[in-house]
Amino acid sequence: MSFNKKDLNEKFISFLDQIKDEEHKSVTHLNDRVLVIDGLNTFIRAFAVNPAINDDGLHIGGMMGFLKSIRYTCDILKPSRCIIVFDGKDGSKRRSKIYPEYKATRKVKKRLNRNVDWGTAPQDEEESMKQQMGRLIEYLEQLPLTLVCIDGIEADDTIAYISQQLLSDSDIFIMSTDKDFLQLVDDRVKVWSPTKKKLYTKREVFEEYGIHSKNILTYRILDGDKSDNIGGIKGAGLKSLKKFCPKILSEEIFDIIDLMDFAEKSDGKIKLLENIKNSSKLLKRNYLLMQLHTVDIPNHTKMKIQGAVNGDVPQLIKYKFQTMFLKDKLSTAIPNLDFWLMEFVRLDRFRGLSGNK
């Protein structure tokens, strides 16, 4: 689909107005406007596409791409605080018990960053990724950001718990390219796509998919998720679903139980509905793997997340960040560091606000 110059200008102006309206909402508490970032999702994307190197010829794209991406997003969305969530050790264990092939095909492809000649680089790709991730955490620890990484749980579940239960009165902005988070979009929760530079509200979800966000989960269960090696129902594309299962277009919730009931009552002449009727186990499995509204995590894990989120927000330690920056020779990536840090200076001012609503 193409747009003429007038269409693009109108869409850009509409986007700016939308962000302006969001920004002007009053902030009186630390948790009024919370940006929650899918950490590994952001790092892998940055590592894959950013070819930046420092003065020693070392690839720094993952580390600097991450920092620049979150700084840009903070500048656009103006949150009162920022929480970065990483997958914990053995985070996929719960879902792997449900489906042993979960994420079985997910591997970092060789030559991931095609703009870097890893054959001549001072370090190989895997080593560079590990070193950049470790150093990135050290940089993040100097900024007024809350870092959360709990063993035995994936970032998806932690983010869902924070947005749905722990900070249930806050305006939440989830930063990720993972489409599973679209199921959480409502009047309070929005999803920022860093690749599309697009804020998904209920309206944007409906405009792009033609179904309401409250029914995105049902569609995702049917469609599956290739990136996580989760198979779906053959022929269950959006076009077919809208034609043969029009109730998914409703503004009311049309969940997996409603779907199975609808399929069972069909006359059996529609192949898609027959496939749905014959795939109840697969659909139940996909639901358990993909739903994020009420995540299944132990109470002791919830307490660890609560401790991390409800604790004091770290202070901006500007001189340490600057010292590390100079030592790593990163001036080519961020020429004006003082100006770049101003967005984190702004975030640092919110630390004194009460964290309780």
N, C-alpha and C positions, 0 to 999 in steps of 0.2 A: 504494500500500500504506500503510495507516495503523497506528499503534501507540497503545495506550492508555498512560496515565500510568505504569503499572507497567513496561511494556515499555521505555519511554523511559528511565526511571530505571535499569533493569538494564543497558541498552546504554551509558548514560553511565558507570555504575560500572565496567563492563567495560573501557571505553576508558581511564578513569583508572588502573585496575589495570595495563593494558597499558603505558601511559606510565611508570608508577611502576617497573615491572620493567625497562624500558629505561633509565630514569634511574639506577637503582642499579647498573648495570654499572660495574665499576671502570675509571677513566680514568687511565692511567699514561703515555700518549704523546699527543702533539699530534693525531695522526691516528686515535685510537681511535674517535671518534664524529664523523663529518664530515657537516655539512649542506651540500648542494650545491644552489644556488638557480638556477633558470631565470630570468635577469634580465629579459629583455624580456617574457616571459610574465607575470611578476609586475607589471611597470610598466604594461603595457597594461591589465591587469585593474583595477589601482588607478585609473588615469586614467579608465577608463570608468565606474566606479561611485562614486567618492569625490567629493562635491561641495564639499569644504572650500575655503575662501578665507581669505586673510590679512587683516590690518587695512586693507590698501590695495585690497581687492576683487579681488586676483589669485587665480586658481584655483591651488591647491597640492595638489589631490587625488592626482595621480599620484606626486608626490615624497613627500608625507607618508603616503599610503596604502601605498607601498612600504616605507618605514622602519618603520611600525607593524606591517605584516604580517610582516616578517622578525624584528622584535623579539618579537612574539607567538610565532612559531614557535620561536625560540631558547629562550624561556621554557618552552614546552611540551616540547620534545625534549631540551633541555640538551646541545647538542653541545660537543665540545672545540674545534672550529674551524668556521668558516663560509666557504665559497667561493661567490662569486657569478659566474656565467658569462653573458656577453652574446654575441650574434651578432657576428661580425666583418664587416668590409667585404667585400662580394661573397661572403658566407657560403653563399648558395644556389647558387653557380655550379656546383658539382659535381653536385648533383641536377638542376639545370636542363639540364645536358648529357644526362642520362639521359632526362629528360622536360621538354621546353621549356615545357609548361603548368604546371609545378610552381609553386604559390602564385600563379598568374596572376590569380586572383580575390580574392586577399587584399589588401584596402585598408582603411585606417582610414575608417570610415563617418562621413559628416558628421553632426553633432549626436550624437557618440558618447556624451558625457555629457549626458543629457537633464535633469539637475538644474542645469546651468549655462546661463544665457542668454548664449550666445556673441554674440548680436546687440548686447548692451549691455556686454559685458565689455571691460575695457581692452585686451585682446589677443585675437586670434582663436585658434581651437582648435589649428591646426597650429603656430603660433608658441609657444603655451603648452606644447605637448607637447615641443618641442625645448628650450625654456628650462628646463623642469622636469627633463628628462633630464640636461642638462648640469650643473645645480645639484645634482641627486641624486648624481652621481658625486663631486662635491666633498665632499658630506656623507659618503659612504661611505668616502672616502679618510682621514677623520679617525677611523674606527672600526677595530677589530682584525679586519678582514675581508680575505680574499684576492680580488682582482678579476681575472678572466681574460677577455680579449677578443682573439682572434687572427684576423687578416685571412684570408679565404678559407675559413672554417669556421663552420658553424652551432653554436649553443649545444648542440643535441641531441648532436652528435658529440663535442664537447668534454666534456660531462657523461658520456657513455657511456665515453669513453676514461679519464677520471679514475676512474670507479667500477669499470670492468671490468679495467683493466690497470694504471694508475698507482698507485691505492690499493687494490689487490686484497686486502689483508688487513684493511682497515678496515670498520667498520660504517658504511654509507652511507645517508643520508636525502636523497632527491631531492625538492625542493619545486617542484611544477609542476602545472598542470591538464592538461598534455599526456598523453593516454592512451598514447602510444607508450612512455613510460617504464615502464609496467606489465610489459612483456616482460622487464625486467631484475630484477624482484622475485624474491628467493630468500631463503635463510636470513640473508644478510648485507646485502642491498640492500632498502630499503623506499622507498615513495613517499608523501609527504605532500601531500594535496590541500588547499590553503588555502581553497578555496571550500566544500568539504564538511566541513572540519575533521576529516579522516579520515586515519588512517595505514594505508596499504595494505601489509600483510604477505601472505604466501602465502595465509593463511586468508581475509583480507578480499577478495582478488582472487577466490578460488573462490566465496565466499559471494555476491558481487555478479554474477559472470559465469557461474558454473556450470562453468567450465573452469579448469584450473590455469595459473598464470602462465607456465610454460614453453611453453604453447601459445597464449598471447595473440597472439604475432606472427602465427601462422598465421591466426587469426581476423581480425586487423587487415588482413592482406594481402588476404583475401577481401572484407572489408567496405569497404576504402578509407578515405579521410579527406577529408571535404568541406572542412574548414578549410584543407587544403593543396591542394585541387583534384585529389585522387587518387581516381579512380574505382575501384569494386569490381565484384564479380560480382553480377549481378541475382539476387535471391532468396537471397543468402547471409547471412541474418540468423541470430542465435544459435539461435533455435528450430528453424529448418530444418536448420542444421548439426548440431545435437545429434540430430535425428531421422534424417537421411540419411547423416551422416558421424560415427557415434558414437565412432570412434577418437579424435576430438579431445577427448573427455572423459577419456581415459586420463591416468594420472599420469606416464606415459612421454612423452618428446618425440615429437610428431607434427608434423613439419616440412613444408615445401612439397613436398619430394621424396616423402615418404610420402603426402601429399595427392594429388599427381598420379598416383602409382602406384595408390592406392585408386580414384580416379576412372576410370582406364584399365581397371581390372578389373571395373568395374560393368557391369550388364547393359544399360545404355543406356535404361532406361525412366524413370529419374529425371531430371527436367529440370535440377535443380541440378548434379548430377554431370556431365551433358552440357555444361552451361555451363562448368564447371571444365575439362573435357577440351579444350574449344575455346578456352580463354583462357590458354594457357601463357605467351604473350608478355607479357600484361598482368600475370599473377601474378609472373613473373620481374622485371618492371619494378617492381612494388610492393615486392617483396622488397628490391631494391637501394635503393629510396627509404626504406624504413621500418625495416629491421633495424638494431639498435644494439649487438649483442653483439660484433661485430668490425668496428669502423668503418674505412672506407677513407680514411685521411688520410696525407699524406706524412711521412717521418721528420723533416724539418726542422720541420714543424708540431708533431709530437709533442715535439720538443726544446723548443720555445717553451712548450708547456703544462707540461712538466716544470719548466722554469725558473721559471714563475709559481707553480706549486704547491709546489715544493720550496724556494723562497726564504723568507726571513724573513717572518713574519706582521707586518703593520704595527701599530704601537703605537696605542692609544687616545690621541687628543689632545683631551682633554675641553674645554679652554678654547677651542680653535679651533671645535669643534662648537657650543659655547654662544654664541660671538661671532657666528657665521653665523646661528644660530637667532634671536638677538635682532635682527640686522640685517634678516632676512627677515620679522620679525613673525609668528612661528609659534606663539605662546603659546596661541592659541585651539585649535590642533590638539593640542598636548601641554602641558597646564597645569602638570604637575610634571615638569620636564625631568630634574632630578637623580635622582628615583626611576626614571624611564624609562630612564636611561642605565645603571642598575645591572646590567642583563643583559649589557651590553657590557663593564662592569667585570669581571664574572665571566669572560667570554670572554678578556679581556686577560690574565688570570692564567695561562692555558694556554700563552701564547707561549713561556715558558721551557722547556716540555717538549720532549724530543727529537722531531723530525719523523720519525725512522726507527723502524720497528718492530723 
